[in-house]
Each structure stands twice: as structure tokens, then as C-alpha cells.
Amino acid sequence: MQSTPPALKETPDVSCANCGAKLVYKPGTTHLACDYCGSSFEIAQPENANAEAASRENDLETALANWAAAQIQEKTYVVSCKSCGAQSSLPENLFSDRCAFCGSPITVKPDERSIARPQGLLPFKLEKSAATAAFEKWLKSLWFAPNNLAKTALHDNFNGVYLPYWTFDAQTHSHYVGQRGDDYYETHRVRKEGKIVEEQVRKTRWTFVSGSVQRAFDDLLVAASKSLPGKYLNILEPWDLEALVPYDARYFSGYQAEVCQVDLREGFQQARTVMDAQIRSDVTSQIGGDHQRIMSLQTSLSETTFKYLLLPVWLSVYRYSGRAYQFVVNARTGEVHGERPWSWIKILLAVVFALLVLWLVFTVLGAQH
């Protein structure tokens, strides 16, 4: 039976007490490990730690009125990539010579900055080896990919990165005025090719409608990153936010954290866009009928709250035929997404084959008649 690792007190120093080497957070655990001597140390929480702090909802209106006072600030070292604009927070004296987001060389030194401290995070759950295995499996599963892709695609070392996110809660009440359209058909006699024939003409009967809808939004996620395409950030969901832990810098040991690039106000504006689209969908569903017209729609919000979190991903850039492609793995679920090259020869052959099959089908049907 394996004994529980000794506790490591909360301190900026994450050096091994046995050999002095740097400790690294071990994914899927609550301890730091030493790759040199094999020692491990439990990330013990301070006596005054509040386990619910990671999931605490913060009043949005208060924070928007005075963000500087609402959010705890801390100093960190930030390195900026001149190629893609990514800004990553690094521990002091740690310098990354390649950008985790685009793979470009970084030749600038980190700057010391004061940034907002997240209230909680999801620790890494998947090891780097699992991300590498997922990448290799994904390559082999691609349809219409070049034949030599799986053998020749060279990926840079996977980088563990915490991405910044906002979550928003809100109670919404919306009142609408509009019209409901119900289709019906009338029989008309018309002349076609010298003959009088009957045909069905579709018409729509519009009626006035009004009403209200209510919806509660809970933990609506908005990425505070601009370094990855939105299609990747959105498709990485869902996240197991029930497993959040309070912010602790020791979970960053061996990893990077991207600096927030979308402020609270902009993040809430993005959240409102998502809310408004869902509310309009609720309204059209309530109106019913075959068609809907929304003449006016007014929404009031209450109980608006937010959280500022860090969520983990494995990032890599792989190269094929001289071009770089991004690849990202949800470090909690193993969900993978990435850019890929296409074999246009395979696509052309597939189209030709499909046309040939259609030609054969029509030829056989024509012969039978």
C-alpha cells in the first residue's frame, strides 16, 4: 500500500526538499513530483483555505463599477509572441524559446506585470503521453488526408497551458410582440399548355401575438483567449466545472498560463450575444406556427454573476510539407481537435467515383424501362 506523500506548504518555492530539483504538478493527482529523485509532495491547503472559493459567484455590477478593487492582483512574468500575439504567464527565470500556440521562436524576455488572479482552476487530468497518443490516433483517423501524413507529420513537444475563461450566470425575463404565421392552401384553376388545371397555392395567415419567456443561464462560458480560433475553444466544451479547485500557483509548476486578453465587460458582451440568440429561439418556439415574426423583444436581467477561471489544455504545433498546423487536447476529457491538410487527389478521385456510380445507376434504370 502506497503511503501518502508528505505535505508541501504553500510557498512560491516548489523545489524538491530531498534533491533541490524543480517539482512539477502531476496530472490527475493533488501532489507535485520530482522527475529526478522520484519524491512526491501533497499540495496541502492552508488552514484558512475556503474550498468553495473556486465556485463562488461574484456580483457582476459591482465588479464592472470598480474592477480594480473587485479582483485580487498579483505580479507575474509575461512573454509575448510577436507572431500570433499570445501572452503567456511564466514562472520567474523560466523562459520558453517557442510559442506554445503557434510554434514560432520567441526571442524577447518576459516582462513583469500585475494581472488579475483567477479564483479557481481545473487541474490537469491527462498526462502528456495521453495527449501524444490522442494526437497519433487522430492523425490515423483523418479521411482524405495525404497517405504519408501519419508517418511524416512532426509535432513539437506538447505544452500544457491553462487558458483563461469567464463564466456568467443570469436570470432573464423577456417580453415580446410579434406575429404567428400559419400556412394554408387554396385551390386555383389555371391554364397550362392550353388546358385548365387545378393547383394548390400556399398562403400564410398572420395573427398578432405577445407574451413573455424566462430563462436562467448558469455558468455560460466565454473564452478570455484570443490565441486560439473560437471554433476550437467552443468545441472543447463541456468542462467538468464541478471539479474546480481554489487558485493555487503550485498547480502551474511545469505548465504555462495564458494571460486574460478579453476583459470582463467584453466577456459579458459576448455572453449577452449567446443569451440573446437563445432567448430569440425560445420566443420563436413559444410563438409556434409555421413562421414567426418578432416585432419587438425586450429583456431584463437580474442576479448577474461571474467567475474568472483557468482551464487546462495540451497544445502542440505539427508540421507537414513546410506548413504548421495547430492541435489542441482538452486536458480533462481527452477531446481532440486540430487543423489538418487535405489530399486533393483523394477528393478528386472520390468525386469521380461518385459520379461513375450515379452514371451506372441511371444507366441500369434506363435500360430497365
C-alpha positions in Angstrom: 0.0 0.0 0.0 1.5 3.3 -1.1 1.9 5.9 1.7 0.5 9.4 1.4 3.2 11.9 0.2 4.4 14.4 2.7 2.6 17.8 2.5 4.3 20.7 0.8 3.4 24.1 2.4 2.1 26.9 0.3 5.2 28.7 -0.9 6.5 30.2 -4.2 9.4 27.8 -3.9 8.5 24.4 -5.5 11.9 22.8 -5.1 12.3 19.2 -4.0 13.1 19.0 -0.3 15.2 15.9 -1.0 17.4 16.8 -4.0 16.6 20.5 -4.8 15.3 19.9 -8.3 12.2 21.7 -9.5 8.9 20.0 -8.7 6.2 19.5 -11.3 2.5 19.1 -10.8 1.4 15.5 -11.5 -1.8 15.4 -13.7 -4.8 13.7 -12.1 -3.4 14.0 -8.6 -3.1 16.6 -5.8 0.7 16.5 -5.5 3.9 17.7 -7.0 6.5 15.2 -8.2 10.3 15.3 -8.7 11.4 13.8 -12.0 14.9 13.4 -10.7 14.6 11.5 -7.4 11.0 10.3 -7.6 9.9 12.2 -4.5 6.3 13.5 -4.3 4.7 16.1 -2.1 1.0 16.7 -1.4 -0.4 20.1 -2.2 -1.7 20.8 1.3 -4.3 23.6 1.6 -3.7 26.3 4.1 -5.8 26.1 7.3 -7.8 29.2 6.3 -8.4 28.0 2.7 -12.0 28.2 1.5 -12.8 25.1 -0.5 -15.9 26.9 -2.0 -13.9 29.9 -3.2 -13.3 28.4 -6.7 -17.1 28.2 -7.3 -18.1 31.4 -5.6 -20.3 33.7 -7.8 -19.2 37.3 -7.9 -21.6 40.2 -8.4 -21.2 41.5 -12.0 -22.5 45.0 -11.5 -20.2 45.7 -8.5 -17.2 44.4 -10.5 -17.9 46.4 -13.6 -18.2 49.5 -11.5 -14.8 49.0 -9.9 -12.9 46.1 -11.4 -9.5 47.0 -9.8 -11.0 46.8 -6.4 -13.1 43.7 -7.1 -10.2 41.5 -8.3 -7.1 40.4 -6.5 -3.9 41.4 -8.4 -0.6 39.6 -8.5 2.7 40.1 -10.2 4.0 37.6 -12.8 6.3 37.3 -15.7 4.6 37.5 -19.1 6.2 36.6 -22.5 4.5 37.8 -25.7 4.7 36.1 -29.1 5.3 38.5 -32.0 3.8 36.1 -34.5 0.4 35.2 -33.0 0.1 37.7 -30.2 -0.3 35.0 -27.4 0.7 36.2 -24.0 1.7 33.5 -21.5 2.5 33.8 -17.8 5.7 32.1 -16.9 7.4 31.5 -13.5 10.4 33.7 -12.8 13.6 32.5 -14.5 11.7 30.2 -16.8 12.0 31.2 -20.5 10.2 29.4 -23.3 12.1 29.6 -26.6 9.0 28.6 -28.7 5.4 29.8 -28.5 3.0 27.1 -27.3 0.2 28.4 -29.6 2.0 28.7 -32.9 5.4 27.2 -32.5 7.2 30.4 -33.5 10.6 31.2 -31.9 10.3 33.7 -29.0 13.3 36.0 -28.7 12.0 38.6 -26.2 12.4 38.4 -22.5 9.4 38.1 -20.1 8.1 41.3 -18.7 7.0 41.6 -15.0 3.3 42.6 -14.9 0.5 42.9 -12.5 -2.5 40.8 -13.6 -5.8 39.7 -12.1 -5.7 36.5 -10.2 -8.2 33.8 -11.2 -10.4 32.5 -8.4 -10.3 28.9 -9.4 -9.0 26.3 -11.9 -9.3 22.8 -13.2 -6.1 21.0 -12.7 -4.6 18.9 -15.5 -6.0 15.3 -15.5 -4.3 13.9 -18.7 -0.6 13.2 -18.9 1.4 14.5 -21.8 1.8 10.9 -23.0 -2.0 10.6 -23.3 -2.1 13.8 -25.4 0.6 12.4 -27.7 -1.3 9.1 -28.1 -4.5 11.1 -28.9 -2.7 13.1 -31.5 -1.3 10.0 -33.2 -4.7 8.3 -33.2 -6.4 11.4 -34.6 -3.9 11.6 -37.5 -4.7 8.0 -38.5 -8.4 8.6 -38.4 -8.5 11.5 -40.9 -10.3 11.0 -44.1 -8.9 12.4 -47.3 -5.6 13.1 -45.6 -2.3 12.6 -47.5 -1.1 9.0 -47.3 2.2 9.8 -45.6 0.7 12.2 -43.0 0.8 9.9 -40.0 4.4 8.9 -40.7 5.8 12.3 -41.7 3.8 14.8 -39.5 6.3 16.1 -37.0 4.8 17.6 -33.8 6.6 19.9 -31.4 6.6 18.8 -27.8 3.2 19.2 -26.3 2.8 22.2 -24.0 0.5 22.2 -21.0 -1.3 25.6 -20.9 -4.1 27.0 -18.7 -6.5 29.0 -20.8 -8.5 31.9 -19.2 -12.3 31.8 -19.2 -15.2 33.8 -17.8 -18.4 32.2 -16.6 -21.6 34.1 -16.4 -24.9 33.5 -14.6 -28.1 35.5 -15.2 -31.9 35.3 -14.7 -33.6 36.7 -17.7 -37.2 37.8 -18.3 -38.2 38.8 -21.9 -41.4 40.3 -23.3 -42.1 40.1 -27.0 -44.6 41.3 -29.5 -44.8 39.7 -32.9 -46.8 37.7 -35.4 -47.5 34.0 -35.9 -47.8 32.7 -39.5 -49.9 29.6 -40.2 -49.9 28.1 -43.7 -53.0 27.1 -45.6 -53.8 26.1 -49.2 -56.3 27.4 -51.7 -57.3 25.6 -54.9 -56.8 27.8 -58.0 -57.8 26.9 -61.6 -55.1 28.0 -64.0 -54.4 27.4 -67.7 -51.3 25.4 -68.5 -50.4 24.3 -72.1 -53.9 25.1 -73.3 -55.6 23.2 -70.5 -57.4 24.3 -67.4 -55.9 22.6 -64.4 -56.2 22.9 -60.6 -53.2 23.6 -58.4 -52.7 24.2 -54.7 -51.4 27.6 -53.8 -49.8 28.1 -50.4 -50.7 31.2 -48.4 -50.0 32.3 -44.9 -52.4 33.7 -42.3 -50.7 36.1 -39.9 -52.1 36.7 -36.4 -50.9 39.1 -33.7 -49.1 37.5 -30.7 -47.4 38.7 -27.5 -46.1 37.1 -24.4 -43.0 36.5 -22.2 -40.3 33.9 -21.7 -37.9 33.3 -18.8 -34.6 31.5 -18.8 -31.9 31.0 -16.3 -28.3 30.9 -17.6 -25.8 29.0 -15.5 -22.0 29.0 -16.0 -22.2 30.3 -19.6 -18.5 30.0 -20.7 -16.7 32.8 -22.6 -13.1 32.3 -23.5 -10.8 35.1 -22.5 -8.2 33.9 -25.0 -7.6 35.3 -28.5 -4.7 33.0 -29.3 -6.8 30.0 -30.5 -9.6 30.1 -33.0 -13.0 30.3 -31.4 -14.1 27.1 -33.1 -11.6 25.1 -31.1 -12.3 26.9 -27.8 -16.1 26.3 -28.1 -15.8 22.7 -29.2 -13.6 21.8 -26.2 -16.7 22.0 -24.0 -18.2 20.6 -21.8 -15.9 21.2 -18.9 -16.4 19.5 -15.5 -16.6 22.7 -13.6 -17.9 20.8 -10.5 -14.2 19.7 -10.1 -12.9 23.3 -9.7 -10.3 23.9 -7.0 -9.3 27.2 -5.5 -6.4 29.1 -7.2 -3.1 27.7 -6.2 0.1 28.6 -8.0 1.6 25.2 -7.3 -0.7 23.7 -10.0 1.2 25.8 -12.5 4.5 24.2 -11.8 5.7 22.8 -15.1 2.9 24.5 -17.1 2.1 27.9 -18.6 -0.9 30.1 -18.1 -2.2 32.4 -20.8 -2.9 36.0 -19.7 -6.5 37.2 -20.0 -7.0 39.0 -23.3 -10.8 39.6 -23.0 -11.7 41.9 -20.2 -14.8 41.4 -18.0 -17.0 43.9 -19.9 -16.2 42.5 -23.3 -16.6 39.0 -22.0 -20.1 39.8 -20.8 -21.0 41.4 -24.1 -20.1 38.1 -25.8 -22.2 36.3 -23.2 -25.1 38.6 -24.0 -24.9 37.7 -27.7 -25.2 34.0 -26.8 -28.1 34.7 -24.3 -30.0 36.9 -26.9 -29.7 34.1 -29.5 -31.1 31.5 -27.1 -33.9 33.9 -26.0 -35.0 34.5 -29.6 -35.1 30.8 -30.1 -37.3 30.4 -27.0 -39.6 33.1 -28.3 -40.0 31.6 -31.8 -40.7 28.2 -30.2 -43.4 29.7 -28.0 -45.0 31.6 -30.8 -45.3 28.4 -32.8 -46.9 28.1 -36.2 -45.1 27.7 -39.5 -43.5 31.2 -39.5 -42.7 33.8 -36.8 -42.1 37.5 -36.9 -40.6 39.2 -33.8 -41.5 42.8 -33.9 -40.0 43.8 -30.5 -38.2 41.9 -27.8 -37.2 43.5 -24.5 -35.1 41.5 -22.0 -34.3 42.4 -18.4 -31.5 40.7 -16.4 -31.2 40.0 -12.7 -28.8 38.1 -10.4 -25.9 38.6 -12.9 -22.7 37.0 -11.5 -19.4 35.8 -12.9 -16.3 33.7 -12.2 -12.8 34.0 -13.6 -11.2 30.6 -14.2 -8.3 28.8 -15.8 -9.0 25.6 -17.7 -6.3 23.1 -18.9 -5.3 22.1 -22.5 -2.4 20.4 -24.2 -1.2 22.4 -27.2 1.1 21.4 -30.0 2.0 22.6 -33.5 2.7 19.9 -36.0 4.3 20.4 -39.4 3.6 18.9 -42.8 5.1 19.9 -46.1 6.6 23.0 -44.5 3.3 24.3 -43.0 2.4 24.5 -39.3 -1.0 23.2 -38.0 -2.4 23.7 -34.5 -3.6 20.8 -32.4 -5.4 21.0 -29.0 -6.4 18.4 -26.4 -8.9 19.0 -23.6 -6.6 18.0 -20.6 -9.7 16.9 -18.6 -11.7 14.8 -21.1 -9.2 14.0 -23.9 -11.3 15.6 -26.5 -9.1 16.5 -29.5 -9.3 19.0 -32.3 -6.9 20.3 -34.8 -6.1 21.7 -38.2 -5.3 19.2 -40.9 -4.1 19.0 -44.5 -6.2 17.6 -47.3 -5.3 15.3 -50.2 -7.0 16.9 -53.2 -6.1 13.9 -55.3 -8.1 11.7 -53.0 -11.0 14.2 -53.0 -11.0 14.3 -56.8 -10.9 10.5 -57.1 -13.8 10.3 -54.7 -15.9 12.7 -56.7 -15.1 10.9 -59.9 -16.0 7.6 -58.3 -19.3 9.0 -57.0 -20.2 10.4 -60.5 -19.4 7.0 -62.0 -21.7 5.2 -59.6 -24.5 7.6 -60.3 -24.0 7.1 -64.1 -24.1 3.4 -63.7 -27.3 3.6 -61.6 -29.1 5.8 -64.1 -27.9 3.6 -67.0 -29.3 0.4 -65.4 -32.6 2.1 -64.5 -32.9 3.5 -68.1 -32.3 0.0 -69.5 -35.0 -1.5 -67.4 -37.5 0.9 -68.8 
